[in-house]
Amino acid sequence: MEPFSDPFLEPGVLVRHPVQSDWGLGQVQSVAGRKVTVNFEHAGKQVIDAGVVRLEFVGDDPRA
């Protein structure tokens, strides 16, 4: 298996889940290999396997 690398996935980055839109906006808390911990507005902290789910980058916080 190839090592996973996505340069935009780092703590503080805002993302959305591509399938679970009802989770709302999420902020990356930590990245450990393929495991990305994201704190979502409506779903709390979720651990995402970034090798399976491609999180959608949100350039700016729409709440700002």
Residue, then its C-alpha position, 0 to 999 in steps of 0.5 A: m500500500e502506498p503511503f497516504s499524503d494530502p498536503f492540505l490536510e493539517p490541523g486548523v483546515l476547514v473541510r466538509h464530508p463529501v457524503q455526510s453534508d448534514w455534519g456541517l463544516g468541520q475543522v481538522q484537529s489532527v492527522a496521523g497517517r491516513k486517520v484524520t480527526v475532524n470536529f464537525e459542527h453537527a456530528g462532533k469529532q469523527v475519525i476519517d480514513a482519508g484513504v477512503v474518504r476524500l474530504e472537501f477543502v473549504g477555502d474560507d470559513p463561510r461563517a466569518 
